[in-house]
Amino acid sequence: MAKKKTTRTKPRRLKGFRDIEAGDVLARDRMIAKIRKVYERYGYAPLETPALEYVDCLGKFLPEADQPDAGIFAFRDEDEAWVALRYDLTAPLSRYVAMNPELPRPFRRYQVGPVYRVEKPGPGRFREFYQFDFDSVGTNAMLADAECCMVMCDALEALGIARGDYAVRLNDRKVLNGVLETIGGGDVLGEATSRNVLRTIDKLDRVGIEGVKQLLGDGRKDESGDFKTGCKLTASQIEVVIGYLSAEGETRAILCDVLETLVGESEVGREGVDELRQIDTALSAGGYAEDRVVIDPTVVRGLAYYTGPVYEGVLTFPVVDEDGVSREFGSVFGGGRYDDLVKRFTGQEVPATGASIGVDRLLAALKTLGKIDTSPTTASILVTRLDKTLNAEYQQMVGELRAAEINAELYIGNQGIAKQFKYASDTGKTIAIVAGSDEMAAGEVSIKDLRLGVELSKEIGADRKKWLEQQPAQFSIKREQLVESVKEVLGRYRA
């Protein structure tokens, strides 16, 4: 009888998804904990919404079709209704607010979690990634938008990013609309042309001011040699747009004066400038000067989404990209006012504003800056086992450490002491506790400082090096001094 062939499943992972190992998971949790403290300091409270939503509640059906947008993971449920994984945290928030009209206004929440998008994967681009949002729903006061800028500043500084290494860039979509009205002779240019102009403005960082000027006109040839048709604006219209993009002022207030001139008699444009003035007043009163928040006319964001103020947090320190070119790290935080999102459920305008952190991108920035601990360990102590007959004693030691709120791991493998030390090193332990039958008989244990050698190998100042060399890498203590001695060694490495 022929032997039946065993079929084994090949281990593989979905395209655009990733396995995140302990060091990055723990670093992300540490970063989120610091940001959460800032959000809660302002009175935001947590909310959790499902990962799955009905597609129509997400607003992701293709126009005039009974098929979901190709950009989401969607399928039919047991009732044949289309459902999908959430693509952001704001659409579920809008659905939640519409379902709970009794919520206090303003309703203020924060939420962190994974979102899912069917996008082309690439370096640093995944189909599952984390966002960390905060929003105020039910107020049209510009104080809420000013507060968003303040929260963004405080969150970045809480992570150790110094002023000068970041900026919160502020603009107002109404000012942009006012400029479009101005170049349209008092009328909007038409939806298609207006949208093309906004998209062109959004390309400023990539193509530069001259490239934008060409795209506002007849068009330009890109790097591949392909010709991109432009917006077909007249020379005088282009001049107004370029003047808007180049607008400057020593202070936010002065720049508002410049913008007011540019929007002319446009009512919506003047309304946008007034909103920026209100935000500036609140920021100035709160101590958030131009070294933290600047008005930047080039910020566009969410062409069909935002209705008023928009803002983004950018990291301004230089990094070297894959081509060896030094450039700013870029945007890690973004948001704005979206007064129409809840309206599609209720038929009534519900003002809302908020911002979102790209968690993975911000974490990458903190790692670049060396501002985050990426250690993969949750327990800094390893109690080794030299003698299997002393397992009860080893268990007692690790229990005492845990009772003192010291994370400690008992080695449960079957390897010798050399392999146990390697395990301790591989898992990022700071201390190994060593005790055999002789030490136990004498009422002693040994503490091995595993981090000392790592510290000495770093480029450190002479005083620090001298201090470290004076610390014994391994020493014996009385058994009853275990907890006290472990705390003392751990204290060497705490800032």
N, C-alpha and C positions, 0 to 999 in steps of 0.2 A: 504494500500500500504506500502510495507516494506521500511524503511528508508535506503537510499543509504549509504553504508559504505564509510567513507572518508579515502583515502589512503594518508599517509604522507611520504615524503621522509626522510629517515634516514640520519642525518648529519654524514658524515664520510670523511676520508682523505686518499689519495693514500699512499700505503706503501712506506716508504723511503722519504716522503716529510714532511714538517713541516710548522706550522704557526709561524712567527717570530714577537714577540710583540714589542711595541714601544721602550722600553729601549734598546733592542739589535739592532733594526734597526737604532736608532739614534746614538748608540755607533759605529756601523759599518760605518755610514756616516761620523762621526767625524774622525775615523781612516783613512778612504779612503781619506778624504780631506787633512790630513797631508801628506800622501804618495804622493798624486797628486802633491803637492807643490814641493816635491823632484824631481819627474819625470820631471816636467816642468822646474825646475832649470837647468836640463841638456839638455833641448831643445826638449824633447819628446812632441808630440802633440796628442790630442785625436782622436780616430777612433771608430766608431760603425759599427759592422757588424750584419747581421740578426741572430736570434736565430735558424732559419731553414736553412739548406743547402742540396743540392743534396748529396746523400750518396757517390757517386763516387768522388765528390770533397772533401769530408771528408776523403776519402781513407779507408772506413770501410766496404768494401765487404769482405766476407769470401773467402779464396783462391779457385779459380776455381769453384765458385758458383755464382748464381744470387740472392743470399740472403744476406742481410746486417749482419754484425757482431752482435752477440747477446748482445753485451755490450752497444748498443745505442737504443734510442727510435726512431723507424723508421716506416713509413707507406707510402703508395702510394698516390700520388696527383691525381688531376683530369685528368692528362695526363698519368696516370699509371707509372709515374717515381717514383723511391724510393727517399724519402726525410727523413731527420732526424733532431732532435734537436742536436745542436753542443755539442760535448763532451769536447772541450777545446776552447781556443781563438786563437791558433796558426794555426790550419788548415784553418779557415776562412781568417786569415791574408795572408796565402800563396796563396789562391784563389784570394784574392783582388789584391795582387801584380802582379800575372800573368795576370789579366784582365786590369791592368793599367800600361803598360810598360813605359808611359811617366812620372811616378813618379820620383822625384829627388832621386838620390842615394848618400849616403845612405838614405833610407826612415826610419824615426824614429817615432814610434807611441806607445801610451799606450791605454789600453782598460780595462774596468772593467765591469763585468756582470756575470749572472748565467750561468752555464754549467750543462749538464745532462748526467748521466751515469747509466746504468742498472747494479748496483752492489748490493751485498747482504747488506741490511741495518744492522746497529749495533750501539752501543753507539758512538755518535760523527760522524757516517758515514751516509750520506744522498745521495739521488739520484739527488738532485738539490743543488748546492753549488756555491759560488762566487769565481772567480779568478780575479786577478788584474795584468795584464801583461805589460811589456815594451820590445820592440824589435828594433834592427837596422838591416835593410835588404839592402844588396848590398855592403857590405864591408867585406873583409877578414882580415883586420888589427886587430891585437891582442889588439890594443887600445880600440876597441869596447868591447872586453871581459873583459879587465881590468875595463872599465867603468861600466860594469854590476856589478862587485864586489863592486865598489865604491857606486853605487846607492843602492845596498842592504844594505851596512853599514849605509849610510846616512838615508835611510828610517827607519831602525830599531831604530837608535838613535833619529830620529825625533819623534818617538813614546814613548820616555822615557826609552828605553832599554839601559842600560849602557854597556860600553865596559867591557868585562869580563863575562857578562851575555849572550853574543852571540858570534858566530864565523861564518865567511864565509869560507867554506871549498872548496878548489879548486883542480881540477885534470884535466887530459887530456886523452881522450879515446885513442889517438894515442900512448900514453905511455903504456897503458894497452895492446894494440894490439902489441906493440913492445915486451913486456914481453911474449906474446903468441907466437910470432915468435921465440923468443929466446929459449923457452922450446920445440918448435917444430923442432929445429935444422935448423932454417933459413926459414922454411915453416910454414904457419898457420896450426893449429891443425886440421882443418876441421870445417865447420860452426857449426855443432851440438856440437862438443866437446868444441869449443871456447865459444859458448853461454852458455853451462853448467858451464864452469869455471867462466864466468862473473856472472852468477846467484849465484854461490856458494860464490864468493867474496862479493856479495851484502847481503849475509846472516850473515856477520861477526858480526854485532851488536846483532843478535838473538842467534847465536850458539857459538860465541867466536872463538878464533884462533885455539883451539884444534878441535872444531867441523868442521871448515873449512878444516883443514888438513885431517880429516877423509873423508869428502865429496869429496875432491880432489882425494882421493885414492879409496879404495874399497867401502866406504860408512859408514853410521852411523845409529844407532838405535835412533829414536826420543823419546820424552817424553811419547808418547802413546805406545811405544814398537814396532812400525812399523819400518822396516828397509828401509832406503833410499839408493838406489844404487848410488855410487859415480862416479866421472869422469874417474876413472881408469888411472890416471897419474902415472908415475914412481916416485920413491922416490926422484931422483935428480930433476925432474920437479917440484914436490911439494915443494922442498927446495927453488927453485927460486921464486915461487909464494909467499911463506910465507916470504921470504926475502924481496920481494917487498912490501907486506902488512905491514911489520914491519919497513920499511925504515924510518929513522928519520934524522933530521938536525936542528941545532940551529937556522938557518935562512932559508928562502925560497931558497936563492941562494945555500946554502950548500946542501939542500935536492935535488936540481936539479942535483948537481954533483953526488950524490948517485944514483939517478934514471938513469943518463946517463950511469953509470957503469952497472946497472942492465939490460938495454936494449941492451947492447953490440953493435954489428954492424947493428942492425935492423934500416933500413932507416926511416921507419914510426915512430919507437920509438924515434929516435933522433930528428925527426921533432916535435914530441910532447913535448920533453924536451925543445927544442928551443922556442916553443910557450909559455911554462910556464916561461921561462927566460924573454921573452918579456913582459909578463903580470906582472911579478915581478918588472921589471924595471919601468914600468908605475905606478904601485901601490906605489912603494917606492918614486918616484918623486912626487906623489900626497899626500904623508903623510899617506898612509894606510899600517901600519907596521903589524908585526905578531900578535899584540894584537887585530887585526881586521880580517885579511885574512891570512889563513894558507893553505899550500899545504898538501893535505891529499890523499895518494895513494888509500885509501879504497873507495873513492867516485866513484860510477859506473854510475848510472842514465841512463834511456832510452836506453836499449840495442840495439834496432833497430832504434834509432831516432837520437841520438847525434853523431857528427862526429869529434869533437875536444875537446876544453875546456868544462868542466862541473863544476858546482858550486851549492852549497846549503847553505842557511842560517839556522843555528841551534841555538836554545835557550839552553844555557848550565846551567841555574839555575835549582835546583832540585824541583820536584813536587812529591807528594805522589799519586800513582795510586790506582785503585779500590781494589787492594789486600794489600794496606798498604805499598807497596814497594816504596822507594824513588829513583827516576831516573830523568835524564835530560828530559826537555820538548820535545826536538827534533826538527825536520825540519819544517820550516814554509815558506821557500822561496827556489825555485830551478830553474835551467835553464842550458843553455849551447848553444853550436854552432850546428846548424842544416843546413848544406849547401846543403842538397839534397831535402828538402821539396818542394821548388818551382819547382825544376827540373822536377817533374812528370807532371807538366802542360806545361812547355815550352821546355823541352828537353835540356835545358842549365842549368848549375850549377849557382845558385844565392846564394851567401854566406849570412848567416843570423845568428844572435845570440840574445839571450834575456833571460828573467827570468819571473817567475810567483809567485805571493803570494797566498798561500792558505788562503783566507780572513777569513774564519770561524775559522780555527785553530789558526791564529794569534790573532784574536779577543779573543778567549778563553784564550790565553796566557796573553794578556793585562789585562783581568779581573782577572786572577790569581794573577798578579803582582799588581793589584790596580792602573793600569796606564791609565785607561779609564773611562770616566764618563758614567754610565749606567742609568742615570736619564731618566724616561719615558716622561718627560714633554718637550714641545716646548715653552710653555709660563710660565714664572716664577711668574707671577702676576695673582691673581684672584680678580676681582672686584665683591664683593658680593652684594646681593639685600635684604636689610632689609624691604624696603617699596616699593611695586609694583607701587605706584603712582609717584615714583621718577625715573622710568625707563629712562626717557630722560636725567636726570642728570648723572645716572650711565653710559649711553652710551657716554656722553660727556667725562667723566673721562677716560674710556678705549680708546676713540679716541685720547685723548691728549697723553697718554702713547705710543700708537702705532706710533703717529706722531713723537715722540721722539726716535723711533726705539727701543722701549722696548716691547718685546712680552708680550701681556696681553690678558686675557680671561675674558669675561663677563659671569657670571653664568646665564645660560638660563633655568635651571631646575625649579621645583616648590616646592623644599624642604625648610625647615626652616633654620635658621642660623647655628644651630648645624650640620645639615647634609651638609651644604655648607662648613663648616670648615673641615669636614671629607672628602668631595670630594677634597678639596684643598690638604689635606695631602696625600690622595690616589693617586693623579695625580702629586705629587712631586713639588707642588708650594712652592716658597720661601716666598711670601708675600700675605696677604689678605687685601684688602682695604674694610673698614667697614664704612658705613655712613647711619644713619637713619634721620628721619625728624628733630629731635632736633639738631643733628650735622649740618645738612644742614642749618637750621635756624641761627645757630651761625657762619656759614661760615667755618666750620671745617670738617675734615674727620679723621678717625683713621687708622693707619698702624699697622698691626699685623705681627710680624716677626715669621713665622711658623718654620723656620729652627733653631732658637736659641735653642730650647729645644733639638733638635736632636744633635746639636753641643755639647751642655753641657753634653749629655749622653755618648759621646765618651771618650775614654782614651786620654786625651790631656794634654799638659804640664801645669804647674801651672800658668805661665804668660798668656797663651792663655785662660785658664779657667777664670782667674781673669778679663781679658779684656772682655770676653763674658758676664760675670755676670754684668758688668757695662753697657751693652747695654740694654735698655728697650725693653721688648718683645712686648709691645703695647703702642703706644703713639699717641696723637692728634697733628695735624698740621693745619695750615691755608690751605684752599682749594687751593689757588693759588700756594702753595708750593709742590703740589702733585708730580710732575715729579722730582723735585730736591731731595725731601726726599726719593723717591723710589730708585733713583740712589745711594744715600748715603748708604741705607741698602744693596742693591745688591753688592756694593763695598766691604762690609765686607767679602764677601765669594769668592772674586776673587783673585786668586794667584798673 
